[in-house]
Amino acid sequence: MDLEEGLLTRRSVRQFQSGKKISKQNLEDMLRAAMYAPSARNCQPWEFLVINDKNIFQEIMAIHPYCSFLADADLAVIVCGNLSEQCDDNYWIGDCAAATENLLLSVHAQDLGACWCGIYPVEERVKAFIKLFDLPKNIMPFALVVIGHPLQPAKQPKDRYNPEKVHYNGW
């Protein structure tokens, strides 16, 4: 698929084929794409925690109210910001968002499915993930990306382009 097709057809997937594995090469390709995201002053303050232990899935589902579909997925990636590596205060947020989107697009390009489940800025979730994974003080959990083989093809997207949301040279 070409880039524009990928951008326009990517959708969140919340139903997965249980037990179907993602190869190590596919995972590495996804993480490579994530690390090619733009970042402020090219500081690249991201870290990626790959979770593929089903026992840990249960613990994640206990602390995150919107990821019950993790049970059937093959793995999850927690995108984190390394506050010691950010160039300016809070730019890590945009940098990690860009890395998360690159990850999602790479998943889609490999005919896999994923769903971005927010962690940051919900303080309760942030604290729970820090505790669960014993994250260092400089590491901030940003997003949980659940990844697997889709149970069914995604529905054809509606046209989301809305010219009323476009403004030129002022509001």
N, C-alpha and C positions, 0 to 999 in steps of 0.2 A: 504494500500500500504506500502511496506517496504521503508526504507530510500533511498536506491539507486534508486529505481523506482521513488520516489518523486523528487529526485534531477535531474534525467534525463528527466522527463516529465513536470516539471513546466515550464510554458510559461506565458508571459505577456498577459493579457486579457484586451481588450479595448471596448468590447461590452457586455452590461449587460441587464438582464431582469428588466425592469423598474418596480418599485413598490414592488419587492420581497425583504422581510426583512431578515436580519441576526439577529439571536437570541443574547441576552445579554450573554448567556453562550458561544456561538461560539466566540464572540468578546473577552470575558475574556480569553478563551483558546488561542486565537491568541496573545494577549498581554502578557500572561504568557510565551509563547514560545519565543517571542521577548526578554523578560527580562532574558531568560536563555542563551543568546548569550555570547560568551567570551568577555572580556574587559580587557584592559591593567591594570595590577595589581588589577583586579577585582573591579575597581572603579565604574563601571556601571553608567556612566554619561548621561544616556538617560532619556528622558521624552516623553510622548505620548499624543498628543492632538487629541481627537476623534471628528470628525465633522459629524453630521448626520442631520443638518438643511439645507434643500434644498435652503433656501435663502442665506446661507453662501456659498453653492456650486457655486451660480452665481457669487459671489464676488471673489471666488478663480479662477474660469474660466476666469474672467476678467483680473487677474494679472498673470496667468500662461498660456503661449501660447500652451502647449502640453497636456492639460487635459480636452478637451471638452467632452470626454466620461464620465466625472464625473456626468454629468446631469442624466444619467440612473443608476448610481451606488447607493448602499444603504448607504454607508458611506465612509469616508476617515480617515486615520490616518496620522497625521503629526509627524514624528519622529524628535525629537529635541535633541540637545546636551546641557547639563547643564555645562557650562564652569566652574562653581564654584566647580563641583564635579569631573572634570577630574583629573587624577593623574599627567600627564605630558602634556606640551603644544601640542595641536593639535592631541593627541591620541583619543580624542572624535570622530574624523572623522571615524576612523577604527571601533571604538566601535559601533557607530550608524549605520555604514554600515552592521556590523554583525547582529545587532538587526533587521535591515530592512530585511535582507535575511531570518532570522528566522521567521519573520512575514510573508513573502511571502510563505515560505514553509509550515507554519501552515495553511494559507489560502488554499493552494493547497490540503493539506491533508484532509481538510474539504469539498472538492469538490466545493469550491468557486473559484472565480477568482480575480486577482489583477494586478495592474500595478504600478511600481515604477516610479514616476515622480520627477526628480531632482529639488531641490531648491538650496542647497549649492553646489558649490561655486559661483553661478551666483549672483553677488552683487545686481543687480536690483531686482531679485526675493526674495533674503534674506530680503532686506529692505521692500519690499511690504508685505511679510508675517509677519514680525515683527510689522509693522504698523497695518495691518488688525486685528491681534489678540492681539495687545497691549502686546507683549511679554516682560518679564523683561529683563534687560540688560545682564544677565548671560545666557539667553536661546537663542540658535542659531537653527533656523529651518534648517533641513538637507534634509528630503525627504517627499514627499507627496505620500502616498500609497492609491490608489483608490481601493475599495473592493466592490464586489457584486456577484450576481449569474450570471455566464456566460450565454450569449445568445445562444451559441453553444459550443460543445466540442472543445477543442484545437486541432489543427492539430498535427499529429504525428511528433515528432521532428526528424530532421536530425542528423546523428552522428556528433557531434562537436569535437570529439577527433582528434587532429592533432599532430602526433608525431614530426613534424618539429618545434613545439613550446616547446619541452621538451629538456632540456640541462642537462648534467651530469658533475659535478665537474668543471665547467667552461663553458664559452660560446663557 
